[in-house]
Each structure stands twice: as structure tokens, then as C-alpha cells.
Amino acid sequence: MRSLLSRRRTLSRIVADALKIRPRGGVRRDTLDGVQVSGRLSIEWRARQIHPWTRQFPFERQAELFFEQLVNDTERAIVRLFSTLPEIQMIDVRVVAPDNTDYVMLTGTVSREDLAAARTSRSPRMRLSMLGIHAWGGDNVDSKEATA
């Protein structure tokens, strides 16, 4: 993805180039004209480990800080993806544990339209929920959501 962006080519431009076919003889402007480009992105990433400075705290506090960081990182990543890729209308998000890619921590599908609506909430957890991102990961995650 980075190589596409570094060439300063948008997805629309890449699609337009792909639609350039060899014209048939004797026909002027014999091309395929793209009318609309939109896409859906599926992305998975590993959550970051807790900051080394927070390892001195009790386990419960570390878990709280980890989940807070997870939520904030996920929201920021979604916002950046939509701003970087204007043609993308939907993003399927899957965030896995830092040390176990089989353990899904957050998952869901976010639409560009939902992003604007979710900005009204002050709570990062509520914004993710409004975006369609749901927490997995056992009782401690669910109980935090219920009390947030």
C-alpha cells in the first residue's frame, strides 16, 4: 500500500490507467470511461504491547491501559486509512493480540459514513462501537465495555 501512495497515484488514477485499452482502428476516443471508483479494504494488524513504563503497575491496571491504547490506536488507524484512501468506502478491521495472531481482540466493518456520525461521542470506546468495531477477548473486555 505504501508504494502506491509514495508514487502519488490515487486509486482512481490506477483504475483509470487499467481501463486504458488499445483503441479499435478508425474509432476516435474508443476507451473505457470509469464512472465511479469505490472499494472495500480488509486489514488486520497486531496490537501494540503495553508501554515498558506501565509494566510496573498491577496487572489489572496494565490491562486497562492496554485496552485503552488498543481502542485509541484502532480509532486513529481507521481515521488515517479513510483520509489516505478517499476511494475506500468500507474497511473490514481485525486487530489481533500482540503475541498471538489467532486471538482476535477487535473486529468489525466500518463505513465512511459511520465515521462522521461517530465523531459526536466523547468516549473512544463508544465511537468504536458506533463504527461497528466490537471487542472480543473474554470477560474483562466485555465487563469494561459494559461499565464504560
C-alpha positions, 0 to 999 in steps of 0.5 A: 500500500505504501508504494502506491501512495509514495508514487502519488497515484490515487486509486482512481488514477490506477483504475483509470490507467487499467481501463486504458485499452488499445483503441479499435482502428478508425474509432476516435476516443474508443476507451473505457470511461470509469464512472465511479471508483469505490472499494472495500479494504480488509486489514488486520494488524497486531496490537501494540504491547503495553508501554515498558513504563506501565509494566510496573503497575498491577496487572489489572491496571496494565490491562486497562491501559492496554485496552485503552491504547488498543481502542485509541490506536484502532480509532486513529488507524481507521481515521488515517486509512479513510483520509489516505484512501478517499476511494475506500468506502468500507474497511473490514478491521481485525486487530489481533493480540500482540503475541498471538495472531489467532486471538482476535481482540477487535473486529468489525466493518466500518463505513465512511459514513459511520465515521462522521456520525461517530465523531459526536461521542466523547468516549473512544470506546463508544465511537468504536462501537458506533463504527461497528468495531466490537471487542472480543477477548473474554470477560474483562473486555466485555465487563469494561465495555459494559461499565464504560 
